[in-house]
Amino acid sequence: MDATHDTPTQAASPAVTGRRRAQGPARPSVSMADVAQLAGVSSQTVSRVSNGYAGVNEETRRQVLAAMRELGYRPNSAARALKRGEFRTLGVITFTLSTTGNVRTLEAIATAAAAEGYAVTLLPVAVPTQDEVRGAFSRLGELAVDAVIVIMEVHLLDAATINMPPRVQVVVADSDAGERYTVVDTDQVGGTRAAVQHLLGLGHDTVWHLAGPEGSYAAQRRTDAWQATLTDAGRRIPPLVRGDWSAESGYRAGLELAAHDDCTAVFTANDQMALGLLRALHERGRRVPEDVSVIGFDDIAEASSFLPPLTTVHQDFAEVGRLCVQAVLRKMRHDDATHGTSLVPTRLIVRESTAPPAVR
């Protein structure tokens, strides 16, 4: 019988029905043949319905799905994947889920992957070393993924010792490795320049910088761009102050910055540290923005609810995730070996935490 025109032709056999009643809940041993017998169709039709192929009569499809539910039949996704040559799953490797950028990028990747019919398998790596990365790729291979997206905010990919496994399609987010890999990143330099130039344009003599941790690629790019922008403007470069992305580190750095009377403007490498900075300045009697202007980076959802609402650089994480998924699917489908970096534009969101310096 032609599988594309199968229609229910017989009732479920008493043997199957009796066995189902006697056994209660479905067992893992329920087979495609059992489903076919209960639905009154061929096993080929059950296979076509299970794999989502078109050309099956709608009434037949409903009958087969009802039989699957009744018997508790679960298609063997691994076998289907081997037959098709793909698992419809993307692996994601990241070193931390404690930062806003990583969490929002991961969320965006999962959303974009789902829209393309792919699941996401996440593998956090505790220690960013060559061996740990190799191990992560090996584990993802065992978990059967089609390609890998690496959210790598540290300098590991920049080192000569790191090598991605051969024949594995890889896209990297947030790293300076565009000559060797396909990279998607936000425009760190453009966002930083916009922030520093905004403060200089308000009339501040210079801009202090509360930087992220030394091991972070994004933090380093923002620090370099801050220094270059001040140099291009012929302004003094103040001493660098570092945090670790957390609000608590921003608070500690803020206590240090508040002691400098000539500090009238601060560009902060992320919004969480800016939150701690605002608290420290308030405790030390330095008003924002009357005495000190503050700019963050990220534009987290709470930034507009800070006191005062925070001027910050907006990053489009949804677009980063979409481009990562788009790039890795293109590499899979077309064996695209081209490398380079795609930059997602940033934009400055001006709120109430910045103003011209007070007249002295």
C-alpha positions in Angstrom: 0.0 0.0 0.0 1.3 3.5 -0.8 2.3 5.1 2.5 1.3 8.6 1.4 -2.4 7.5 1.0 -2.8 5.1 3.9 -6.1 5.4 5.7 -7.2 3.5 8.8 -8.5 0.2 7.6 -8.8 -2.0 10.7 -9.5 -1.7 14.4 -6.7 -2.2 16.9 -6.1 -5.9 17.4 -7.5 -7.4 20.6 -4.0 -8.7 21.4 -2.5 -5.2 21.4 -5.5 -3.7 23.2 -5.5 -6.4 25.9 -1.7 -6.2 26.3 -2.0 -2.4 26.8 -4.7 -2.7 29.4 -2.9 -5.5 31.3 0.4 -3.6 31.3 -0.9 -0.3 32.4 1.5 2.6 31.5 3.4 2.3 28.2 6.8 0.5 28.3 9.9 1.6 26.5 9.5 -1.6 24.4 6.5 -0.3 22.5 7.5 -0.5 18.8 6.5 1.2 15.6 4.8 -2.0 14.6 2.5 -1.8 17.7 1.6 1.8 16.8 0.9 0.7 13.2 -1.3 -2.1 14.3 -3.3 0.0 16.7 -3.7 2.8 14.1 -4.5 0.4 11.3 -1.8 1.6 9.0 1.6 0.5 7.8 4.9 0.9 9.7 6.1 3.1 6.9 3.2 5.5 7.5 4.1 5.6 11.2 7.6 6.5 10.2 6.5 9.3 7.9 4.3 10.8 10.6 7.1 10.4 13.2 9.5 12.2 11.0 7.1 15.0 10.1 7.0 14.2 6.4 4.3 15.8 4.2 1.9 13.7 2.0 0.2 11.8 4.8 -3.6 12.0 4.9 -4.6 14.4 7.8 -7.1 11.9 9.2 -4.4 9.2 9.1 -1.9 11.5 10.7 -4.3 12.2 13.6 -5.0 8.5 14.0 -1.3 7.7 14.2 -0.6 10.4 16.7 -3.5 9.2 18.8 -2.1 5.7 18.8 1.4 7.0 19.7 -0.1 8.9 22.7 -2.2 5.9 23.8 0.7 3.5 23.7 3.2 6.0 25.0 5.4 5.5 21.9 8.5 7.8 21.7 10.3 7.9 18.3 14.0 7.1 18.4 15.5 10.6 17.8 19.0 9.3 17.7 18.2 6.8 15.0 16.4 9.5 13.0 19.3 11.8 13.4 21.8 9.2 12.1 19.6 8.6 9.1 19.3 12.3 8.3 22.9 13.1 9.2 22.0 15.8 11.7 20.8 16.0 15.3 19.0 19.4 15.2 21.0 20.5 18.2 23.6 23.2 18.7 26.2 23.0 21.5 27.1 26.2 23.4 30.3 26.4 25.5 30.7 29.3 27.9 33.0 30.0 30.9 30.6 31.7 33.2 26.9 32.5 33.5 27.6 35.2 36.1 27.8 38.1 33.7 24.9 39.9 32.1 26.4 39.7 28.6 26.8 35.9 28.7 23.4 35.2 30.1 21.6 37.5 27.6 23.7 36.2 24.7 22.9 32.6 25.7 19.2 33.4 25.9 19.3 35.0 22.5 21.1 32.0 21.0 18.5 29.7 22.4 15.6 31.8 21.1 17.1 32.1 17.6 18.0 28.3 17.5 14.4 27.4 18.5 13.1 29.6 15.7 15.2 27.5 13.3 14.0 24.2 14.8 17.1 23.5 16.8 17.6 22.7 20.5 20.6 24.0 22.5 22.9 21.9 24.7 24.8 24.1 27.2 28.2 23.1 28.5 29.8 25.5 31.1 33.6 25.2 31.4 34.8 25.9 34.9 38.4 26.7 34.1 39.3 28.5 30.8 42.3 26.4 29.7 43.2 24.5 26.5 42.5 21.1 28.1 39.1 22.2 29.4 38.1 23.5 26.0 39.2 20.2 24.3 37.3 18.3 26.9 34.2 20.4 26.3 34.3 19.7 22.6 34.7 16.0 23.3 31.7 15.9 25.6 29.6 17.8 23.1 30.6 15.3 20.4 29.4 12.5 22.7 26.1 14.4 23.2 25.7 14.5 19.4 25.5 18.2 18.4 25.7 19.5 14.8 27.8 22.6 15.5 29.2 24.7 18.4 28.9 28.3 19.5 31.5 29.5 21.9 30.8 32.4 24.2 34.4 33.3 25.2 34.9 36.5 27.0 38.5 35.8 28.0 41.7 35.9 26.0 42.0 32.1 25.5 41.2 32.2 21.8 43.8 34.9 21.3 46.6 32.6 22.5 48.6 30.6 20.0 48.1 27.4 22.1 44.3 27.2 21.5 43.1 25.2 18.6 39.5 24.3 17.8 39.0 20.6 16.9 39.1 19.9 13.1 35.8 19.4 11.1 33.7 21.0 13.8 31.8 24.0 12.6 32.4 26.8 15.2 31.2 30.3 15.7 32.6 32.5 18.5 30.9 35.3 20.3 32.8 38.0 22.1 36.4 37.4 21.2 39.2 38.8 19.1 39.8 35.9 16.8 38.2 37.0 13.5 41.2 36.0 11.4 41.0 32.4 12.4 37.3 31.9 13.3 33.9 33.3 12.5 33.2 35.8 15.2 30.1 37.8 16.2 30.6 40.7 18.6 29.0 44.0 19.6 30.8 47.2 18.6 32.8 47.6 21.8 35.0 50.4 20.4 32.1 52.4 18.9 30.1 52.2 22.1 33.0 53.3 24.2 33.9 56.2 21.9 30.3 57.4 22.0 30.2 57.3 25.8 33.6 59.1 26.3 32.8 61.7 23.6 29.4 62.4 25.2 31.1 63.2 28.5 33.8 65.4 26.9 31.1 67.1 24.9 29.3 68.1 28.1 32.4 70.0 29.1 34.3 67.5 31.4 38.1 68.0 31.2 38.7 64.2 31.2 36.9 60.9 31.9 37.9 58.4 34.5 37.4 54.7 33.8 36.1 51.9 36.0 37.3 48.9 33.9 36.3 45.2 34.0 38.6 42.3 34.9 42.0 41.9 33.2 41.1 38.5 31.7 38.1 39.8 29.9 38.3 40.5 26.1 35.4 42.9 26.3 36.8 44.8 29.2 40.1 45.2 27.4 38.5 46.5 24.2 36.6 49.1 26.2 39.7 50.1 28.1 41.7 50.5 25.0 39.0 52.5 23.3 38.6 54.8 26.3 42.3 55.5 26.3 42.5 56.1 22.6 39.5 58.4 22.6 41.1 60.6 25.3 44.4 60.6 23.5 42.8 61.6 20.2 41.1 64.5 22.1 44.4 65.6 23.7 43.1 64.9 27.2 44.8 63.7 30.3 44.4 59.9 31.0 43.5 59.4 34.6 44.7 56.3 36.6 42.7 53.1 35.7 40.5 51.6 38.4 39.4 48.0 38.0 36.4 45.9 39.1 35.2 42.4 38.4 31.8 43.2 36.8 29.9 43.0 40.1 28.1 45.8 41.9 30.2 45.2 45.0 33.4 45.8 43.1 31.9 48.9 41.6 31.1 50.1 45.2 34.7 49.5 46.3 36.1 51.3 43.3 33.5 54.1 43.8 34.9 54.7 47.3 38.3 55.2 45.7 37.1 57.4 42.9 35.1 59.6 45.3 38.3 60.6 47.1 39.5 62.3 43.9 38.0 65.9 43.8 39.0 66.2 40.1 37.0 63.2 39.2 33.9 64.7 37.5 33.0 62.0 35.0 33.3 58.2 35.0 32.8 55.7 32.2 32.0 52.3 33.8 32.6 49.1 31.8 29.2 47.7 32.8 25.9 48.7 34.4 26.3 46.5 37.5 29.5 48.2 38.5 27.9 51.5 37.8 25.2 50.6 40.3 27.8 50.1 43.0 29.6 53.2 42.0 26.4 55.3 42.4 26.0 54.0 45.9 29.6 54.8 46.9 29.3 58.3 45.5 26.1 58.9 47.4 27.6 57.7 50.6 30.6 60.1 50.1 28.3 63.0 49.4 29.2 63.2 45.7 26.0 64.0 43.8 25.2 62.4 40.5 25.2 64.1 38.0 25.8 67.5 39.7 29.2 66.6 41.0 30.1 63.4 39.0 28.6 62.1 35.8 28.4 58.4 35.3 27.9 56.2 32.2 27.5 52.4 32.1 27.6 49.8 29.4 25.0 47.0 28.6 21.7 48.8 29.2 20.3 46.2 31.5 16.5 46.2 32.1 17.0 47.9 35.5 19.2 50.7 34.2 16.3 53.1 33.8 15.3 52.5 37.4 18.7 53.4 39.0 18.8 56.6 41.0 19.4 58.6 38.9 18.4 56.7 35.8 21.6 55.5 34.2 23.1 56.8 30.9 24.5 53.7 29.3 25.6 52.0 26.0 23.0 49.7 24.7 24.1 46.2 23.4 21.7 44.3 21.1 22.2 40.8 22.5 19.2 39.5 20.6 20.9 40.4 17.3 24.2 38.8 18.5 22.4 35.6 19.2 20.5 35.7 15.9 23.8 36.3 14.0 25.6 33.5 15.8 22.9 31.0 14.9 22.6 32.3 11.4 26.4 32.0 10.9 26.8 28.5 12.3 23.8 27.2 10.3 25.3 28.8 7.1 28.6 27.0 7.8 26.9 23.7 8.4 24.7 23.9 5.3 27.2 25.4 2.9 30.5 24.2 4.4 31.4 27.9 4.6 35.0 28.2 5.7 35.2 32.0 5.6 36.3 33.8 8.8 36.0 37.3 10.1 34.1 39.4 12.6 30.5 40.6 12.3 29.9 43.7 14.5 26.5 44.5 16.0 26.1 48.3 16.4 25.8 49.8 19.9 24.0 53.0 20.7 24.3 55.5 23.6 21.1 55.8 25.7 21.2 59.2 27.5 19.4 59.4 30.8 19.8 61.5 33.9 23.2 60.4 35.3 25.2 62.7 33.0 25.3 66.5 32.9 27.8 69.3 32.4 30.4 69.7 35.3 29.6 72.1 38.1 31.0 75.6 37.8 34.0 75.8 40.2 
